[in-house]
Amino acid sequence: MTNTLLTLRFNTQAQLDISRITRELTDLQRQVATGYKSNEIAGYGVGASRLLNARGLVEIAESRANSALQLQGRFGVQGSALGQAAGAAFNLSQAIRDAISGDDVNSLNTELTVAFSSALSAFNETWNGQPLFAGERLSGSPVKITSMAELMAAAGPQDIYNEAEREQIIDLGPGARLSMAEKASALSTDLFDQFKALQAMINTWGGTLPDTLSATERQDLQQIAQNLDRARDKLTGAEGQAGQLERRITEERTRLTARSTLLQKEVGDQAAADIGELTIQINTLLVQYEATAKTFSDISNLSLVDYLR
């Protein structure tokens, strides 16, 4: 009877050992297959909170890096639009000076129309469907007039512009809050004022352009040309600022990408399984499994006769 009880105990213990070894082998093989110590965050014990924090920081860094990548394209388009508006101011100022030099204003009305159309297109430029110069407003054209006639009829900025009160701000992290762009009203007012001044002169001539310019007309046109130069300088400065922002965004993206890489390494160091160590553990368990299975088999094959011999 005693031998039978001992056999039962040996059998039970052997079965428990085989079950334990099987579970451990299954988990070790899972770690080898996935490369991670645990499938669940709770499996990392005291390191779980640190791992969660690192993963959260990786997500933040990657999100901001992706935003920076998108903004590089925006500032390129923005710089091009500002360059187009600056070019409109320059071309019109040159046309005015040519008119003064040649004492011939026949082309000024056409040059003004072209300059207005080019500037209007620039200030209403969009990026991914959003206006560039409308501040926080993400839809609609910031300059709502469509012709020189509407510009001349406007009683004030409210008749010209459709923009938010504040400029659009982008947050790329601590110390990296950027104004995306000045609003159209800040960029275009000086230019539009000169368009209006030139249109007013053309209107005084009516349908009959002067054969020769008076001294006063020459002086007025020269003043408009100079003012157009100042408006162009302001737009060129804004274009340069867009280029600087693009470079800063590029640097910020590089920094964020590097941070993400370091954080991912930290996550990997905490979460990754040691394949070499796992191989040793698996081999050890296999030896234990074989020994336990053999013992269980040997005991199971014993009969009462064996004990009585």
Secondary structure, 3 states (H helix, E strand, C coil): CHHHHHHHHHHHHHHHHHHHHHHHHHHHHHHHHHCECCCCHHHHHHHHHHHHHHHHHHHHHHHHHHHHHHHHHHHHHHHHHHHHHHHHHHHHHHHHHHHHHHCCCCCHHHHHHHHHHHHHHHHCCEECCEECCCCCCCCCCCECCCCHHHHHHCCCHHHCECCCCCCCEEECCCCCEEECCCCHHHHHHHHHHHHHHHHHHHHHHCCCCCCCCCHHHHHHHHHHHHHHHHHHHHHHHHHHHHHHHHHHHHHHHHHHHHHHHHHHHHHHHHHECCHHHHHHHHHHHHHHHHHHHHHHHHHHCCCHHHHHC
